[in-house]
Structure formats: structure tokens, C-alpha cells
Amino acid sequence: MTRNIEIKARIANIEVLESKVAKIADNGPTEIFQDDTFFQCDAGRLKLRVLSEKHGELI
């Protein structure tokens, strides 16, 4: 089963990172278009991720 892993990190040089990732990746990169909207809730935040006109998910 394919799984999307998302991280947020600062990098000094995108070209160096892409070269390292290309050595271990099976394929890609794959660009994923998404629009995230955050909602404040009593227990934190709720995120609505819209991936297309007909597909979205609550995170």
C-alpha cells in the first residue's frame, strides 16, 4: 500500500536534497495539488484538505 509521508523542514539547498532522495526513491517526485483550510476547535485544530472538486478529507 502506497503511503504519503509529509514533513516540514528547513533545507539549505534543494538541489542537494533532491540528489540524495533520487538515490533512494523508487520513482517520482509526484506533485500533489491540495488546499488546506484550518478550523480552530476546543481540542486543537481541524484541517480540511481539498484534493479536487470531488475529493477532500478531514485531518
C-alpha positions as CSV (number, residue, x, y, z in Angstrom):
1,M,0.0,0.0,0.0
2,T,1.4,3.4,-1.0
3,R,1.6,5.9,1.7
4,N,2.2,9.7,1.6
5,I,4.5,11.0,4.2
6,E,4.6,14.7,4.8
7,I,7.2,16.6,6.8
8,K,8.0,20.3,7.3
9,A,11.7,21.1,7.4
10,R,14.1,23.8,6.5
11,I,16.7,22.9,4.0
12,A,19.8,24.9,2.8
13,N,19.9,23.6,-0.8
14,I,17.1,21.9,-2.6
15,E,19.3,20.5,-5.4
16,V,21.5,18.6,-2.9
17,L,18.4,17.2,-1.2
18,E,16.8,16.1,-4.5
19,S,20.0,14.3,-5.5
20,K,20.1,12.4,-2.2
21,V,16.4,11.5,-2.4
22,A,16.7,10.4,-6.0
23,K,19.2,7.7,-5.0
24,I,16.8,6.0,-2.6
25,A,13.4,6.7,-4.3
26,D,11.6,4.1,-6.4
27,N,10.1,6.8,-8.6
28,G,8.9,10.4,-8.5
29,P,8.7,13.0,-7.4
30,T,4.9,13.3,-7.6
31,E,3.4,16.7,-7.2
32,I,0.1,16.7,-5.2
33,F,-2.1,19.7,-5.5
34,Q,-4.1,20.5,-2.3
35,D,-5.7,23.3,-0.5
36,D,-5.7,23.2,3.3
37,T,-8.1,25.1,5.5
38,F,-7.7,25.1,9.3
39,F,-10.5,25.5,11.8
40,Q,-9.9,26.3,15.4
41,C,-11.6,23.7,17.8
42,D,-11.8,23.3,21.5
43,A,-9.2,20.4,21.4
44,G,-6.8,21.9,18.8
45,R,-7.2,22.4,15.1
46,L,-9.2,20.6,12.4
47,K,-7.8,20.6,8.8
48,L,-9.9,20.3,5.7
49,R,-7.7,19.2,2.8
50,V,-9.3,19.6,-0.6
51,L,-7.5,17.5,-3.3
52,S,-10.0,18.1,-6.1
53,E,-13.6,19.3,-6.7
54,K,-14.9,15.9,-5.6
55,H,-12.3,14.7,-3.1
56,G,-11.3,16.1,0.3
57,E,-10.5,14.8,3.7
58,L,-10.7,15.9,7.3
59,I,-7.4,15.7,9.1
